[in-house]
């Protein structure tokens, strides 16, 4: 069986790191990107190598689409140097930041940042990387439970995630001729450092979310990492153009 390679944006921390490790456990090699924390990224590379997989960390600002041509060039060079290949198999558009501001108070700068990181970035990065994605490969985007249920203060963030859900269906339709399946994973509230670690560190918030979740607790990074690994597995080959929520059953 030929080795598989996954490119994960925002793989130096949080859910991206967890997904990288879960994929590495299954023998999948990793190219992960980091924005500003190179040491953390290299620590993840070391963990992946300890699992027996190969890994490389590359710098990328997903919010700066003008850098994508150069980044695609670095990916191409890395594939040739490390793997003697000219393509990779899985793209996981994971990188992102949160915003918790009421609609009436959201600034244009905040809005533009969210659009650049969560919608324009994944849109054009995927476009630039298409020539490097293997025919029959897989793309997995990231949404949020907030695109389905409504919590005040998350309007701008949820709206760009909603845009990604629509885009995912179009990508699945238009890339189907190359055998590329495209899905979008929508995590619920997860205990990570995302959004300043509020779900993890605020006991009252954690308890309130758990009370609204059918399985009675807040999500853990492994819950999402395992879902990513499952969706990119051959067993889920026929799942395409879908929004999959991994929230433990929030607000059912």
N, C-alpha and C positions, 0 to 999 in steps of 0.2 A: 504494500500500500504506500503510495507516495505521501511524503510529508506535507502537512498543511501549514499555512502561515496566516496569522490573523494580525491586522493592523488595528490598534485600539487607540483612539484619541483620548487624552486625559487619563492615561494609564498609570500615572505615578502615585495615585492616591484613591481613596474612596472606592466606589463601585467599579471603576475602571481597573484598579489594581486587583480587586477581588476577582473580576472576570478573567483577567490575564492569568492569574494563578490557577483558576479552575480549568481554563483551557489548556494550560501547560501540563496540568495533571493528566490530561487526556492525550498528551503527546503533540500538542499543537504549538508550533513556534510563534514567537510574538515580536512584532514591531510596535512599541508603545511610544506615545508622544507625551512631552511635558511642556508646560508653559513657562514656569519660572523656578521650579524646584528640581534642579538637575540631580542633586544628591539623593533625593527621595526616589527619583526615577532609576538611578543606578542601583539603589538598594533593591528595587523590584526586579531589575534585571538579574541581580545576584540570586534572589529567591527563585526566579524562574529557572535559572541554570542549575540550581540545586535540585530541582525537580526533573532534570534531565532533558529539558528543552532548550532551544537556542533563543536568544532575545537581544534586541537592540533598542536603545532609547534615542529618539530624535526630538529636537526642539520644534514646537509649533504653536503659534497663536491662532486659534481657530477663528477669532474675531477679526483677523487681518487677511482678507481674501487676496490682497496684492502679493502675499507671500506664498501662495499655493503653487505657482509654477515652479519656484525654486524648491519647495518642499517635495513635490512630485519627483523632481530630479534627484533629490537626496534619497528618496525611497527607491528609485530605480537603481541608483549606484549601490545602495545597501543590499538590495536583492541579488545583484550580480556578484558583489564581493563576498557576502556571507553564505548565500544559498546557491550561487551559480544559476539563478533563475531570473526571469524577466517579468514575473507576475506573482501576486499573492492571492489567497483564496477568500478571506473574510474581512470585511470592513465593519468595524463597530464604532459608529459615530456617537461617542459617549461624553466628550468634554462639555462642560457647562458650569454655569454659576447660577445662584438663586437671587431672587428679589422678592421682598415682602413689603410692598408699599401699596396703599389704597389707590384705586384708579385716579381719584381727584388730586392726589399728590405726586403721581409718577411724572418725572421730568422727561423731556425729550432726550436728554443724554442717557438716562437710564433705559429708556425704550430702545434707542439706537443700539446700545450695548447688547441688550437681550436679543434683538433681531440679528445682529452680526454674529453673535456666538451660537445661538440656538437655531437659526434658520438660514440666513445667508451663508454662514460658514459651512454647515453641513451640505447645503445645496451645491455650492461651487467646489468645495473640496472633493465631494463625491464625483462631480463632473470631471475634475482634473485627474482623479485617480482611476477613472473608468478604463483607460487603456492598459492599466496595470492589474486589473482585477481579472482573474481567470474566468473564462466562459464556464458556466455551471457553478460559479462562486456564490457568495451570499453577502448581503448588506443588512445590517441591523441598526436601525435608528433608535433614538430614545425619546419617549414622551414622558408623561407624568399622569398619575391619577387625577391631578388637578385639571386636566383637560376634559375630564368626564364629570367629576363632582366639583362643587363650587365652594371655596373658602375665601372670604374677603381678604384682600391684600395680595392676592396672587394673580390678578387679572392679566397683567402684561406677560408674565412668565407663562401662564397657562395658554394664552392666545398664541404665542409663538410655538408652543408645543402642539397646539391644535393644527397650526399650519404644517408642521412636520408630519402629522398623521395623514393629512390630505396628500402631501408630496409623496409619502411612502406608497400610497396606492398607485399614483402615476408612475413612479419609478418601477414598481412591480410590473405594471402593464407594458411599459416601454422597453424594459430591459429583459423581458421574458424571451425575446428572440435569441438572446445569448445564453439562456438557461440560468440567468441570475435571479435568485429569489430575494425579495426585499420585504422585511417585516419591521414593526416598531414595538418596542417593549416599554410598557408604562409602569414604572415602579410606584408603589404607594410610599408611605412615610417609612424611611429607613434610618437606622441608627448609624450615621456616619458624621464626618465633620462638615458635610454640605450645609450651606446656610448658617455657618458658624456653629454647627453641631447642635442646633436647637432641639431637634427631635431626640437626640441622644442624651443631652445634658439637662434639659428642662423636664423635671420629674412630673410636673402637673400636665404638661403637654403630652408627654409620653403616655401617661395613664389615660388621658382623654382620648387619644387616638386608639389605644388598645381597646377601650370600651366601645368604640365604633367599628371594630374590626371583628369579623366573624370568628377568626381563629384566636382572638383574645390577646394578641400581643402586637407590638410594633415590629416591622420587618428588620432583619439583620442582613449585613452585606452578603453573607453566603446564600441567602434566599435569592438574591438577584444574580450573583455570579453563577450559581447553578442553573438558573433560568437561561442565562446567556449561553452557557455551554450546551444546554439542551437544544435551544433554538438553532444553534449552528451545527448541530450533529446531523449525521445522515438520516437518523430516525425521523427528523422533522423536515426532511427534504421537500415534502409536498405542502408544507405550510407556506403560504405566499400571499403578500398583500394584506396582512392581518395586523390588527392592534391587539397585543397580548398584555393584559394587565396582571402584574404580580404584586398584589397588595394584601394578600391574606383575606380578601373580601371586605374591603372598606366601604362603609355606607351602602350596604346592600339593601 
